[in-house]
Amino acid sequence: MRRVYFIWFSKRILPHILFEGLVFVAFMYLIGQYVFVAKVMQYASLVLANKSEYPMTLASFAFDIFLRTRPIVQISVLGSIAMFAFISKNFISSIIQFAHTKNETNLSARVL
């Protein structure tokens, strides 16, 4: 039965996860090429240290930094967030489908 589950996973789920994972990695690579992350983190720590009493400081900082970046970085950030959401959705739905499939096969085995 494990072989059947492996074949089902390989045909139904694995292609989606691999494709979305590769696109996510490509977006993250673009971000890494165009953004010097250490400088962003250093600047963020300075901004938060000076205005840490306001909870919306981090959100306004992130939004301001996002608007000031190059369009390719903005597209990469939005794309990586979207790909993470799609990967999460497909992973959760595949776990649910797998559980339903397993319960159906176990139920039919008990009836016989």
N, C-alpha and C positions, 0 to 999 in steps of 0.2 A: 504494500500500500504506500510505502514511502516513495517508491519509484513513481507512482501515479501522481503524488503530491509534488514531487520534484519536477516532473514534466509539466504539470499544470502551472507551477510557479515560473518555470523557464519560458513558457509560451505566453502567459497572460500578464505577468507582473514585471519580470526582469527587463524586457525591452523598454518599458516606460521609465523605470527607475534609472536605467543606464543612460538613456537619452537625456532625461531631465538632470541627472547628476553631471553629465558632461557639459551641458549648457550652463549649469550653476558654476562649475569650475571655470568655464571660459569667462563668465562675468566677473568672478572673483579675481581671475588673472588680470583682466583689464583694470579693475580697481587697483590691484597691486602695482601695475605698471604706471598708472597716472597719479596715484596718491602716495605721498610719503606719510605713512601711518604714524610714525613716531612723532612727527611734528604736529599732527592733528591731536594726538593724545596729550602731548605737552601743552598745546594751546588750550585744550579742553580742561586740563587740570588747573591751569591758571584762571580760566574763566570761572570754573566751579569753586575754586578756593576764594576768589574775591566776592562772589555773589551766592554763596552756598545757602543763605537763609531763605532764598526763594526757590520753591520746588519746580517751577516752570522754567528755570534757567537752563537746564539740560535740554529740554524740548526746544526752546527758542534758539539755543546754540546750535543744535543739530539741524534745525530748519534753515538757519542763516548760513551755516557752512554748506549745506546741500545746495542752496540757491546760488552760492558764489563759485561753485565748481564748474568745470567744463561740461558741456552737454554729454560727451561720451561717458564721463563719470556718473552723471545723473542717470543716464540710460542703464549703465551697468549696475548701479545701486538698485534701481527699480526692478531691473531684470533679475538680479540675484534674490531680491525679496520675493518676487513672483515665483521663481523656480523653487525656492525653499517652501513656499506655500503649496505648490503643486506636488512636490516630493512628499511632503507631510500628508497631504490629502490622499495620494495614491498609496502610500505606505499604510495608513490607517484603514483605508477601504480594502486593501489586499488582505490585511489581518482579519477583518470582518468577513470577507468572502471565504477565506481559508477556514475560519471557524465554522461558518455555515456549511461549507462543503464537507468538512470533517464530521459535523454532527449529522448531516444527511446520510453519509456513508455508514456511520456507526449505527444510526437508527435502522437503516435498511438491513444491516447485518444482524441486528437483534431480532427483527421480525421474522427473518427466515429461520 
